[in-house]
Amino acid sequence: MPELPEVEIIRRGLESKIIGREISDVDVRVGKMFNGDSKSIFGSKITAVKRHAKILEIDLSNDCALLIHLKMTGQLVFDPSTGSGQADKSARVAGGHPSADWVADLPNKFTHVIFHFKDGSVLFFNDLRKFGYIKLYKQDELKNSKELKDLGPSPFDKEFNEEYLMRIISKRPKIKIKQILMDQTAIAGIGNIYADESLFCAGISPLRPAGQLKRSELTKLIGCIKKVLKMGLEYGGSSENTFVNVEGKQGQMQNHFNIYRKTGQNCPNNCGVVKRTVVGGRGTHYCPVCQS
């Protein structure tokens, strides 16, 4: 599943392509993939593209907003073709799970929602496994929506600091620190990859009960989380889980992993061998020597 850097990269790409476009029609082909009255947004223009953790928000000029979650295999494919109705496949841009749909005839059997814009351009929402969703809300209802109301702060928010982490940990001191990092109600946007990389950077074992961490360790961990996420943004995200950006290009962060998916290899610090275990149901990679 795309994590904070990957979803942010998709957001930036879509922002550059769809802001100002007017929705003329919405073709909902699989009802469960779109929650809301699609006709109510006909004639509205896209005013902003935002991100909450791993969820995209598309704001509309009629004071409504669309929440989009790509989950494991969702993708957004924007085709700017106009006039003739003949798609110029080379001009497409897309983000999410890569497939032959970048250059295939669309819509196809994996296309579940289609946004038609007044200028003839189209935004396809495809999903191989149908786990993703699009939900329509009034903008003033968003903060109380079940998708957003329980999200914790972003790692880049001011409130994400030592005091905040200590309060969160004090409620569950025996839970492993990696589980805290991946809990979206505690910290929004960190998933398996960036949790492993952040803990390695901080020299903290993912198996440590969170309540054992000292304030100085939390300070270092916070710095490492921000550092690793910024690297993810700088390198265009990770394509380890088949992510591509809105231009259909793979990210390069996987070429800069220190610990994730390095089982059996020498630790980058030359102190031990990377091990794999399971924490919270997720494969977890760490060095038992330098991560304590």
C-alpha positions as a printed NumPy array, in Angstrom:
array([[  0.   ,   0.   ,   0.   ],
       [  1.404,   3.451,  -0.865],
       [  2.632,   5.334,   2.203],
       [  2.886,   9.063,   2.876],
       [  5.622,   9.874,   0.29 ],
       [  3.971,   7.889,  -2.497],
       [  0.512,   9.389,  -1.931],
       [  1.987,  12.887,  -1.632],
       [  3.741,  12.439,  -4.978],
       [  0.452,  11.368,  -6.593],
       [ -1.235,  14.402,  -5.001],
       [  1.33 ,  16.8  ,  -6.423],
       [  1.055,  15.25 ,  -9.865],
       [ -2.736,  15.361,  -9.956],
       [ -2.718,  18.917,  -8.651],
       [ -0.707,  19.955, -11.688],
       [ -3.15 ,  18.253, -14.078],
       [ -6.748,  18.58 , -12.869],
       [ -7.089,  21.866, -10.944],
       [ -9.717,  24.038, -12.638],
       [-11.288,  21.277, -14.725],
       [-15.087,  21.103, -14.7  ],
       [-16.821,  17.772, -14.136],
       [-19.47 ,  17.142, -16.789],
       [-20.338,  13.545, -15.918],
       [-19.394,  10.705, -13.575],
       [-19.777,   7.134, -14.782],
       [-19.997,   4.835, -11.743],
       [-19.61 ,   1.274, -13.004],
       [-19.269,  -0.493,  -9.655],
       [-21.578,   0.975,  -7.059],
       [-19.546,   0.065,  -3.973],
       [-16.544,   1.999,  -5.293],
       [-18.355,   5.36 ,  -5.151],
       [-20.26 ,   6.444,  -2.059],
       [-22.565,   9.414,  -2.649],
       [-24.746,  11.053,  -5.306],
       [-22.441,  11.45 ,  -8.298],
       [-24.946,  13.697, -10.11 ],
       [-24.602,  16.309,  -7.367],
       [-21.094,  17.205,  -8.541],
       [-21.927,  17.704, -12.233],
       [-20.819,  21.198, -13.243],
       [-18.444,  21.654, -10.313],
       [-14.781,  22.492, -10.8  ],
       [-11.799,  20.987,  -9.03 ],
       [-10.331,  23.609,  -6.722],
       [ -7.683,  21.707,  -4.743],
       [ -6.017,  18.329,  -4.301],
       [ -4.974,  17.538,  -0.72 ],
       [ -3.676,  14.58 ,   1.261],
       [ -4.52 ,  13.141,   4.673],
       [ -2.077,  10.353,   5.574],
       [ -2.648,   7.846,   2.724],
       [ -5.953,   9.377,   1.564],
       [ -6.392,  11.893,  -1.263],
       [ -8.913,  14.727,  -0.999],
       [-10.218,  16.475,  -4.112],
       [-12.089,  19.683,  -3.294],
       [-14.856,  20.929,  -5.574],
       [-16.327,  24.365,  -6.218],
       [-19.765,  23.31 ,  -4.907],
       [-18.369,  22.904,  -1.379],
       [-18.129,  19.135,  -1.747],
       [-15.032,  16.956,  -1.597],
       [-14.027,  13.497,  -2.775],
       [-11.965,  11.217,  -0.541],
       [-10.005,   8.639,  -2.536],
       [ -8.083,   5.693,  -1.099],
       [ -6.124,   3.569,  -3.582],
       [ -5.482,   0.726,  -1.117],
       [ -3.3  ,  -2.052,  -2.605],
       [ -4.12 ,  -2.027,  -6.322],
       [ -5.969,   1.229,  -7.04 ],
       [ -4.803,   3.651,  -9.69 ],
       [ -5.808,   7.016, -11.1  ],
       [ -5.23 ,   7.469, -14.831],
       [ -5.696,  10.944, -16.313],
       [ -6.136,  11.23 , -20.083],
       [ -6.063,  14.821, -21.384],
       [ -7.302,  13.908, -24.874],
       [ -9.913,  16.34 , -26.177],
       [-12.226,  16.848, -29.098],
       [-11.976,  13.792, -31.306],
       [-12.689,  11.279, -28.565],
       [ -9.623,   9.317, -29.634],
       [ -7.366,   8.785, -26.64 ],
       [ -3.74 ,   9.827, -27.014],
       [ -2.263,   7.097, -24.822],
       [  1.184,   8.688, -24.866],
       [ -0.214,  11.75 , -23.101],
       [ -1.673,   9.837, -20.164],
       [ -0.458,  10.357, -16.632],
       [ -1.19 ,   8.017, -13.763],
       [ -0.413,   7.113, -10.183],
       [ -0.759,   4.074,  -7.97 ],
       [ -0.548,   0.42 ,  -8.898],
       [  1.163,   0.054, -12.296],
       [ -0.244,  -2.137, -15.033],
       [ -0.692,  -2.271, -18.776],
       [ -3.589,   0.155, -18.315],
       [ -1.118,   3.006, -18.794],
       [ -1.308,   2.215, -22.539],
       [ -4.368,  -0.08 , -22.736],
       [ -7.748,   0.813, -24.127],
       [ -9.759,   2.433, -21.357],
       [-12.202,   1.926, -19.828],
       [-11.672,  -1.789, -19.258],
       [-12.896,  -4.412, -16.791],
       [-10.817,  -2.852, -13.995],
       [-12.254,   0.644, -14.521],
       [-14.882,   1.291, -11.872],
       [-15.399,   5.075, -11.895],
       [-14.844,   7.578, -14.713],
       [-14.793,  11.355, -14.28 ],
       [-15.551,  13.18 , -17.54 ],
       [-14.444,  16.802, -17.733],
       [-16.032,  19.528, -19.855],
       [-12.896,  19.963, -21.968],
       [-12.964,  16.286, -23.012],
       [-10.301,  15.042, -20.607],
       [-11.005,  12.023, -18.409],
       [ -9.898,  10.662, -15.029],
       [-10.201,   6.878, -14.662],
       [-10.308,   5.135, -11.283],
       [ -9.182,   1.529, -11.758],
       [ -8.73 ,  -1.143,  -9.12 ],
       [ -7.802,  -4.761,  -9.803],
       [ -8.968,  -6.051,  -6.409],
       [-11.706,  -3.48 ,  -5.699],
       [-10.362,  -2.581,  -2.243],
       [-10.12 ,   1.15 ,  -2.935],
       [-12.914,   3.697,  -2.711],
       [-14.191,   7.157,  -3.579],
       [-16.471,   8.861,  -1.056],
       [-18.327,  12.129,  -1.493],
       [-18.688,  14.534,   1.428],
       [-19.616,  18.117,   2.094],
       [-16.367,  19.908,   2.89 ],
       [-17.611,  20.98 ,   6.313],
       [-18.316,  17.326,   7.147],
       [-14.843,  16.052,   6.359],
       [-13.266,  16.528,   9.761],
       [-15.941,  14.343,  11.329],
       [-15.863,  11.67 ,   8.645],
       [-14.89 ,   8.194,   9.825],
       [-11.985,   8.239,   7.364],
       [-10.377,  11.365,   8.832],
       [-11.645,  12.037,  12.343],
       [ -9.422,   9.484,  14.08 ],
       [ -6.235,  10.14 ,  12.115],
       [ -3.24 ,  11.188,  14.167],
       [ -1.016,  14.117,  13.204],
       [  1.28 ,  14.004,  10.211],
       [  4.967,  13.476,  11.06 ],
       [  5.529,  16.977,   9.667],
       [  2.95 ,  18.67 ,  11.926],
       [  4.179,  20.864,  14.785],
       [  2.241,  18.814,  17.316],
       [  4.221,  15.701,  16.416],
       [  6.918,  16.027,  19.071],
       [  8.332,  14.246,  22.125],
       [  5.469,  15.282,  24.399],
       [  2.903,  13.99 ,  21.939],
       [  4.65 ,  10.628,  21.534],
       [  5.029,  10.224,  25.284],
       [  1.285,  10.797,  25.748],
       [  0.469,   8.21 ,  23.081],
       [  2.918,   5.69 ,  24.51 ],
       [  1.724,   6.198,  28.083],
       [ -1.64 ,   4.725,  27.067],
       [ -0.042,   1.557,  25.667],
       [  3.449,   1.253,  27.161],
       [  3.765,  -2.481,  26.486],
       [  3.012,  -2.343,  22.774],
       [  5.994,  -2.597,  20.418],
       [  7.282,   0.705,  19.102],
       [  6.819,  -0.321,  15.47 ],
       [  3.132,  -0.875,  16.115],
       [  2.88 ,   2.667,  17.464],
       [  4.521,   4.041,  14.325],
       [  2.135,   2.172,  12.029],
       [ -1.017,   3.054,  13.976],
       [ -2.715,   5.694,  11.815],
       [ -4.632,   7.016,  14.831],
       [ -1.283,   7.801,  16.452],
       [  0.765,   8.984,  13.469],
       [ -0.785,   9.437,  10.03 ],
       [  1.026,   8.16 ,   6.958],
       [  3.769,   5.774,   8.102],
       [  3.563,   2.201,   6.849],
       [  5.749,  -0.868,   6.934],
       [  8.614,   0.367,   4.79 ],
       [  9.194,   3.739,   6.433],
       [  8.685,   2.35 ,   9.937],
       [ 11.537,  -0.148,   9.432],
       [ 13.811,   2.471,   7.884],
       [ 13.078,   5.062,  10.585],
       [ 13.772,   2.626,  13.429],
       [ 17.051,   1.553,  11.844],
       [ 18.087,   5.193,  11.448],
       [ 17.334,   5.772,  15.147],
       [ 19.081,   2.572,  16.3  ],
       [ 15.889,   1.324,  17.973],
       [ 14.668,  -2.254,  17.775],
       [ 11.137,  -2.619,  16.371],
       [ 10.58 ,  -5.184,  19.151],
       [ 11.128,  -2.71 ,  21.996],
       [  8.096,  -2.036,  24.187],
       [  7.343,   1.615,  23.487],
       [  7.228,   2.466,  27.184],
       [ 10.931,   1.62 ,  27.555],
       [ 12.077,   4.369,  25.207],
       [ 13.802,   7.354,  26.769],
       [ 12.994,  10.913,  25.783],
       [ 16.357,  11.21 ,  24.016],
       [ 15.51 ,   8.139,  21.939],
       [ 12.147,   9.609,  20.991],
       [ 13.864,  12.823,  19.915],
       [ 16.179,  10.853,  17.647],
       [ 13.309,   8.751,  16.31 ],
       [ 11.256,  11.818,  15.397],
       [ 14.213,  13.244,  13.509],
       [ 14.738,   9.957,  11.683],
       [ 11.073,   9.663,  10.709],
       [ 11.174,  13.087,   9.092],
       [ 14.52 ,  12.346,   7.444],
       [ 13.376,   9.044,   5.931],
       [ 10.056,  10.455,   4.706],
       [ 11.828,  13.42 ,   3.107],
       [ 14.14 ,  10.965,   1.354],
       [ 11.073,   9.122,   0.082],
       [  9.748,  12.359,  -1.391],
       [ 13.14 ,  13.303,  -2.819],
       [ 13.577,   9.96 ,  -4.578],
       [ 10.036,   9.812,  -5.916],
       [  8.701,   7.21 ,  -3.504],
       [  9.354,   3.504,  -3.335],
       [  8.469,   1.093,  -6.13 ],
       [  9.08 ,  -1.953,  -3.919],
       [  5.31 ,  -2.455,  -3.892],
       [  4.906,  -1.592,  -7.587],
       [  4.2  ,   2.097,  -7.011],
       [  4.524,   4.56 ,  -9.863],
       [  3.942,   8.292,  -9.8  ],
       [  1.469,  10.375, -11.749],
       [  3.811,  10.386, -14.745],
       [  3.827,   6.582, -14.749],
       [  7.443,   6.464, -13.532],
       [  8.783,   4.253, -10.793],
       [ 10.142,   5.78 ,  -7.623],
       [ 13.758,   5.19 ,  -6.628],
       [ 13.586,   5.111,  -2.821],
       [ 13.937,   1.318,  -2.836],
       [ 17.505,   1.821,  -4.091],
       [ 18.265,   3.655,  -0.856],
       [ 16.787,   1.24 ,   1.679],
       [ 19.139,   0.437,   4.549],
       [ 17.215,  -2.388,   6.17 ],
       [ 13.854,  -3.084,   4.529],
       [ 13.815,  -6.406,   2.621],
       [ 17.528,  -6.937,   3.358],
       [ 17.101, -10.22 ,   5.257],
       [ 20.36 , -12.155,   5.527],
       [ 22.484,  -9.303,   4.241],
       [ 25.163,  -7.507,   6.25 ],
       [ 23.956,  -4.545,   8.246],
       [ 24.999,  -1.236,   6.615],
       [ 26.86 ,  -0.493,   9.865],
       [ 28.914,  -3.697,   9.413],
       [ 27.94 ,  -4.953,  12.837],
       [ 25.627,  -7.875,  12.175],
       [ 23.213,  -9.556,   9.778],
       [ 19.742,  -8.241,   9.009],
       [ 16.956, -10.388,  10.457],
       [ 13.288, -10.654,   9.625],
       [ 10.448, -11.142,  12.083],
       [  6.755, -10.268,  12.251],
       [  5.381,  -7.327,  14.239],
       [  1.695,  -6.559,  14.178],
       [  1.215,  -8.986,  11.325],
       [  3.773,  -7.255,   9.11 ],
       [  7.18 ,  -8.447,   7.955],
       [  9.783,  -6.508,   9.922],
       [ 13.478,  -6.057,   9.194],
       [ 16.135,  -5.013,  11.703],
       [ 19.707,  -5.488,  12.853],
       [ 19.773,  -7.182,  16.304],
       [ 23.23 ,  -5.717,  16.987],
       [ 22.907,  -1.979,  16.387],
       [ 19.167,  -1.704,  17.049],
       [ 18.558,  -2.156,  20.759]])
